[in-house]
């Protein structure tokens, strides 16, 4: 599990975000609760 990821936001929606860091895109889900 990752605690912290710093990078550019490649995609942002109400339910997920894609963060590009070091040439890798991290798909992170966003809790709606």
C-alpha distance matrix in Angstrom:
0.0 3.8 6.6 9.4 10.9 14.6 17.0 19.6 19.3 20.7 20.9 20.7 21.7 21.8 19.0 16.6 16.3 16.0 15.2 16.8 15.7 17.3 18.8 15.7 15.3 12.0 12.8 11.4 13.1 15.1 16.1 19.9 20.3
3.8 0.0 3.8 5.7 7.2 11.0 13.6 16.4 16.5 18.3 18.9 18.8 20.3 20.7 18.4 15.7 14.6 14.2 12.7 14.2 12.8 14.6 16.6 13.8 13.5 10.4 11.9 10.4 12.8 14.4 16.0 19.7 20.4
6.6 3.8 0.0 3.8 7.0 10.4 13.6 16.6 16.8 19.2 19.8 19.2 20.7 20.7 18.8 16.5 15.3 15.5 13.6 15.5 14.0 16.2 18.6 16.3 15.8 12.7 14.0 11.8 13.8 14.4 15.7 19.2 19.5
9.4 5.7 3.8 0.0 3.8 6.7 10.1 13.2 13.9 16.6 17.6 17.3 19.4 19.8 18.5 15.8 13.8 13.6 11.1 12.8 11.1 13.6 16.2 14.4 14.0 11.4 13.2 11.4 14.0 14.5 16.5 19.8 20.5
10.9 7.2 7.0 3.8 0.0 3.8 6.6 9.7 10.7 13.2 14.7 15.0 17.6 18.7 17.5 14.3 11.7 10.8 7.8 9.0 7.4 10.2 12.6 11.0 10.6 8.6 11.0 10.1 13.3 14.3 17.0 20.2 21.6
14.6 11.0 10.4 6.7 3.8 0.0 3.8 7.2 9.2 12.1 14.2 14.8 17.9 19.3 18.9 15.7 12.5 11.3 7.7 8.2 6.5 9.4 12.0 11.4 11.2 10.3 12.9 12.4 15.6 16.2 19.2 21.9 23.6
17.0 13.6 13.6 10.1 6.6 3.8 0.0 3.8 6.6 9.0 11.8 13.1 16.6 18.7 18.6 15.2 11.5 9.6 5.9 5.4 4.6 7.8 9.6 9.7 9.3 9.6 12.2 12.6 16.0 16.8 20.2 22.7 24.8
19.6 16.4 16.6 13.2 9.7 7.2 3.8 0.0 3.8 6.1 9.1 10.8 14.5 17.1 17.5 14.2 10.4 8.5 5.6 5.3 6.7 9.8 10.3 10.6 9.3 10.3 12.2 13.0 16.0 16.6 20.2 22.2 24.8
19.3 16.5 16.8 13.9 10.7 9.2 6.6 3.8 0.0 3.8 5.7 7.0 10.7 13.4 14.0 10.9 7.1 6.0 4.6 6.3 9.0 12.4 12.3 11.7 9.2 9.6 10.3 10.8 13.3 13.7 17.4 19.1 21.9
20.7 18.3 19.2 16.6 13.2 12.1 9.0 6.1 3.8 0.0 3.8 7.0 10.5 13.9 14.2 11.0 7.6 5.4 5.7 6.2 9.8 12.6 11.3 10.7 7.9 9.4 9.8 11.5 13.8 15.0 18.7 20.3 23.5
20.9 18.9 19.8 17.6 14.7 14.2 11.8 9.1 5.7 3.8 0.0 3.8 6.8 10.4 10.9 8.2 5.6 5.0 7.3 9.2 12.8 15.9 14.5 13.2 9.7 10.2 9.1 10.3 11.7 12.6 16.2 17.4 20.8
20.7 18.8 19.2 17.3 15.0 14.8 13.1 10.8 7.0 7.0 3.8 0.0 3.8 7.0 8.2 6.3 4.5 6.5 8.8 11.7 14.9 18.4 17.6 15.9 12.3 11.7 9.9 9.8 10.2 10.0 13.4 14.1 17.5
21.7 20.3 20.7 19.4 17.6 17.9 16.6 14.5 10.7 10.5 6.8 3.8 0.0 3.8 5.4 5.4 6.1 9.0 11.9 15.0 18.2 21.6 20.7 18.6 14.9 13.8 11.1 10.5 9.5 8.9 11.7 11.6 15.3
21.8 20.7 20.7 19.8 18.7 19.3 18.7 17.1 13.4 13.9 10.4 7.0 3.8 0.0 3.8 6.1 8.1 11.6 14.3 17.7 20.6 24.2 23.6 21.3 17.6 15.9 12.9 11.2 9.1 7.2 9.1 8.2 11.9
19.0 18.4 18.8 18.5 17.5 18.9 18.6 17.5 14.0 14.2 10.9 8.2 5.4 3.8 0.0 3.8 7.3 10.6 13.6 17.0 19.7 23.2 22.6 19.8 16.1 13.9 10.5 8.7 5.9 4.9 6.9 7.2 10.9
16.6 15.7 16.5 15.8 14.3 15.7 15.2 14.2 10.9 11.0 8.2 6.3 5.4 6.1 3.8 0.0 3.8 6.9 9.9 13.3 16.0 19.4 18.8 16.0 12.3 10.2 6.9 5.5 4.2 5.1 8.5 10.0 13.4
16.3 14.6 15.3 13.8 11.7 12.5 11.5 10.4 7.1 7.6 5.6 4.5 6.1 8.1 7.3 3.8 0.0 3.8 6.4 9.8 12.6 16.2 15.7 13.3 9.7 8.0 5.9 5.3 6.5 7.3 11.1 12.9 16.1
16.0 14.2 15.5 13.6 10.8 11.3 9.6 8.5 6.0 5.4 5.0 6.5 9.0 11.6 10.6 6.9 3.8 0.0 3.8 6.5 9.7 12.9 12.0 9.7 6.1 5.3 4.6 6.2 8.8 10.6 14.4 16.5 19.6
15.2 12.7 13.6 11.1 7.8 7.7 5.9 5.6 4.6 5.7 7.3 8.8 11.9 14.3 13.6 9.9 6.4 3.8 0.0 3.8 6.3 9.9 9.9 8.1 5.5 5.1 6.7 7.7 11.0 12.5 16.2 18.6 21.2
16.8 14.2 15.5 12.8 9.0 8.2 5.4 5.3 6.3 6.2 9.2 11.7 15.0 17.7 17.0 13.3 9.8 6.5 3.8 0.0 3.8 6.8 6.3 5.5 4.3 6.2 9.0 10.9 14.4 16.2 19.9 22.4 25.0
15.7 12.8 14.0 11.1 7.4 6.5 4.6 6.7 9.0 9.8 12.8 14.9 18.2 20.6 19.7 16.0 12.6 9.7 6.3 3.8 0.0 3.8 5.5 5.4 6.4 7.6 11.1 12.6 16.3 18.1 21.5 24.4 26.6
17.3 14.6 16.2 13.6 10.2 9.4 7.8 9.8 12.4 12.6 15.9 18.4 21.6 24.2 23.2 19.4 16.2 12.9 9.9 6.8 3.8 0.0 3.8 5.5 8.3 10.2 13.9 15.8 19.6 21.6 25.0 27.9 30.1
18.8 16.6 18.6 16.2 12.6 12.0 9.6 10.3 12.3 11.3 14.5 17.6 20.7 23.6 22.6 18.8 15.7 12.0 9.9 6.3 5.5 3.8 0.0 3.8 6.7 9.8 13.1 15.7 19.4 21.8 25.3 28.0 30.6
15.7 13.8 16.3 14.4 11.0 11.4 9.7 10.6 11.7 10.7 13.2 15.9 18.6 21.3 19.8 16.0 13.3 9.7 8.1 5.5 5.4 5.5 3.8 0.0 3.8 6.4 9.8 12.5 16.1 18.8 22.2 25.1 27.6
15.3 13.5 15.8 14.0 10.6 11.2 9.3 9.3 9.2 7.9 9.7 12.3 14.9 17.6 16.1 12.3 9.7 6.1 5.5 4.3 6.4 8.3 6.7 3.8 0.0 3.8 6.5 9.5 12.9 15.6 19.1 21.8 24.5
12.0 10.4 12.7 11.4 8.6 10.3 9.6 10.3 9.6 9.4 10.2 11.7 13.8 15.9 13.9 10.2 8.0 5.3 5.1 6.2 7.6 10.2 9.8 6.4 3.8 0.0 3.8 6.2 9.8 12.6 15.9 18.9 21.3
12.8 11.9 14.0 13.2 11.0 12.9 12.2 12.2 10.3 9.8 9.1 9.9 11.1 12.9 10.5 6.9 5.9 4.6 6.7 9.0 11.1 13.9 13.1 9.8 6.5 3.8 0.0 3.8 6.7 9.8 13.1 15.8 18.6
11.4 10.4 11.8 11.4 10.1 12.4 12.6 13.0 10.8 11.5 10.3 9.8 10.5 11.2 8.7 5.5 5.3 6.2 7.7 10.9 12.6 15.8 15.7 12.5 9.5 6.2 3.8 0.0 3.8 6.6 9.7 12.8 15.2
13.1 12.8 13.8 14.0 13.3 15.6 16.0 16.0 13.3 13.8 11.7 10.2 9.5 9.1 5.9 4.2 6.5 8.8 11.0 14.4 16.3 19.6 19.4 16.1 12.9 9.8 6.7 3.8 0.0 3.8 6.5 9.4 12.0
15.1 14.4 14.4 14.5 14.3 16.2 16.8 16.6 13.7 15.0 12.6 10.0 8.9 7.2 4.9 5.1 7.3 10.6 12.5 16.2 18.1 21.6 21.8 18.8 15.6 12.6 9.8 6.6 3.8 0.0 3.8 6.4 9.0
16.1 16.0 15.7 16.5 17.0 19.2 20.2 20.2 17.4 18.7 16.2 13.4 11.7 9.1 6.9 8.5 11.1 14.4 16.2 19.9 21.5 25.0 25.3 22.2 19.1 15.9 13.1 9.7 6.5 3.8 0.0 3.8 5.5
19.9 19.7 19.2 19.8 20.2 21.9 22.7 22.2 19.1 20.3 17.4 14.1 11.6 8.2 7.2 10.0 12.9 16.5 18.6 22.4 24.4 27.9 28.0 25.1 21.8 18.9 15.8 12.8 9.4 6.4 3.8 0.0 3.8
20.3 20.4 19.5 20.5 21.6 23.6 24.8 24.8 21.9 23.5 20.8 17.5 15.3 11.9 10.9 13.4 16.1 19.6 21.2 25.0 26.6 30.1 30.6 27.6 24.5 21.3 18.6 15.2 12.0 9.0 5.5 3.8 0.0
